[in-house]
Amino acid sequence: FNGIALTTEQLRDILSHPRIVGLKNSSGTIRTRKELLFLKRTIDFDLFEGDEWGIDEALIGGCDGAVVGFASTGVKLMKDIAVCVDKGDLDGARESQFALIDIFHKVYGPGAMWWSSGQKYALQYLGIISSAVSRVESQQNMPEDFKAGIRACMDAYRDRLA
């Protein structure tokens, strides 16, 4: 769905293929998510949210789960969101969702310019991976003050992360 707007008819056609058992919606739009949830009423398939900003609302609305790029860093928060939704604790789900967004901003940086190396640096700092080397951006170019911000963020949220 990255940048491609599909019509309801196109989605229905895709879902009619016998080997399609689920979709990941990364469109970031409520309209596409609602169209897919509408189709779930008549077509049996699993629907996963792919946008970090909409996990709580997607699960509340009936999505089956979430598959997002930030999951390796925020998996515990994602689980917290799901548990809160399952318990009907919508305030708790929203609070965990906002924590996830706060961490996302601090790790990925302005405009998500450090999306790969920022996350790898955070994972290395948490002791989850051994190297923060990224093939996408040069680790050497990430400013030291940005790295310090990532470390401070990981320390502040350590008990709520992976």
C-alpha positions in Angstrom: 0.0 0.0 0.0 3.0 2.3 0.1 1.8 5.3 -1.9 -0.7 3.2 -4.0 -4.4 3.9 -3.4 -6.4 0.8 -4.2 -10.1 0.9 -4.6 -12.5 -1.4 -2.7 -13.0 -3.4 -5.8 -9.3 -3.9 -6.3 -8.9 -4.9 -2.7 -11.8 -7.4 -3.1 -10.2 -8.8 -6.2 -6.8 -9.2 -4.5 -8.5 -11.0 -1.5 -10.3 -13.3 -3.9 -7.0 -15.0 -4.8 -6.9 -18.4 -3.0 -3.4 -17.9 -1.6 -4.0 -14.5 -0.1 -4.8 -15.1 3.6 -4.0 -11.7 5.0 -2.9 -8.1 4.3 -0.7 -5.6 6.0 -2.1 -2.1 5.7 0.7 0.5 5.8 -1.2 3.2 4.0 -1.5 5.3 7.2 -5.1 6.3 6.2 -8.2 5.6 8.1 -10.1 5.2 4.9 -8.1 2.2 3.7 -8.2 0.6 7.1 -12.0 1.0 7.3 -12.5 -0.3 3.8 -10.4 -3.4 4.7 -12.3 -3.8 8.0 -15.6 -3.5 6.0 -14.4 -6.3 3.6 -13.6 -8.5 6.6 -17.3 -8.7 7.2 -17.7 -10.8 4.1 -14.2 -12.1 3.3 -12.2 -14.2 5.7 -8.6 -12.8 5.9 -6.2 -11.5 8.6 -5.6 -7.8 8.6 -2.5 -6.3 10.2 -1.8 -2.6 10.8 1.6 -1.4 9.4 1.6 2.1 10.6 3.2 2.8 14.0 0.7 5.7 14.6 -2.4 3.6 14.3 -1.8 0.4 16.3 -4.3 1.2 19.1 -7.0 2.4 16.8 -6.5 -0.5 14.4 -6.8 -3.1 17.2 -9.8 -1.4 18.7 -11.4 -1.3 15.2 -10.9 -5.0 14.6 -7.5 -5.6 13.0 -5.9 -8.9 13.9 -2.5 -7.4 14.8 0.3 -5.1 13.8 3.5 -5.5 11.9 5.6 -2.3 12.0 9.2 -1.5 11.4 9.7 -0.1 14.9 8.6 -3.4 16.4 12.1 -4.6 17.2 12.6 -1.7 19.5 9.0 -1.2 20.8 7.7 -4.8 20.9 6.9 -4.6 24.6 4.9 -1.4 24.1 3.1 -3.0 21.2 2.1 -5.9 23.4 1.0 -3.4 26.1 -1.3 -1.7 23.5 -2.8 -5.1 22.6 -3.3 -6.2 26.2 -4.9 -2.9 27.1 -7.3 -3.2 24.0 -8.2 -6.7 25.0 -9.0 -5.6 28.5 -11.0 -2.6 27.3 -8.5 -0.2 28.9 -8.6 2.3 26.0 -6.8 5.0 28.1 -3.9 2.6 28.8 -3.8 1.7 25.1 -3.6 5.3 24.1 -0.9 6.1 26.7 1.2 3.2 25.4 0.6 4.3 21.8 1.8 7.9 22.6 4.9 6.5 24.4 5.7 4.5 21.2 5.3 7.6 19.1 7.5 9.6 21.5 10.3 6.9 21.2 9.9 6.8 17.5 10.5 10.5 17.1 13.6 10.4 19.4 15.1 7.4 17.7 14.3 8.0 14.1 14.9 11.8 14.3 13.4 14.7 12.3 11.5 13.4 9.3 12.7 9.9 10.2 16.0 10.8 8.7 17.8 8.2 10.9 15.2 5.5 10.6 17.7 2.7 10.1 20.8 3.7 12.0 18.9 5.4 14.8 16.9 2.2 15.5 20.0 0.1 15.3 21.9 2.4 17.6 19.0 2.1 20.1 19.0 -1.7 19.8 22.8 -1.8 20.3 22.5 0.5 23.4 19.8 -1.8 24.8 22.1 -4.8 24.3 19.8 -6.5 21.8 22.2 -6.4 18.8 26.0 -6.3 18.8 26.5 -3.7 16.0 24.7 -0.6 14.9 26.2 -0.6 11.4 23.6 0.2 8.8 23.7 -0.1 5.1 21.2 2.7 4.7 22.8 5.6 6.3 26.4 6.2 7.5 26.6 5.7 11.2 29.5 8.0 11.4 27.3 10.9 10.2 24.8 10.6 13.0 25.5 13.6 15.3 26.8 12.8 18.8 24.0 14.9 20.4 21.4 12.9 18.5 23.1 9.7 19.8 23.0 11.1 23.3 19.3 11.8 22.9 18.7 8.2 21.9 20.5 6.9 24.9 18.5 9.2 27.2 15.3 8.0 25.6 16.3 4.4 26.0 17.1 5.0 29.6 13.8 6.8 30.2 11.7 4.0 28.6 14.0 1.0 29.3 11.4 -0.8 31.5 8.8 -0.5 28.7 11.0 -1.6 25.8 12.1 -4.9 24.3 
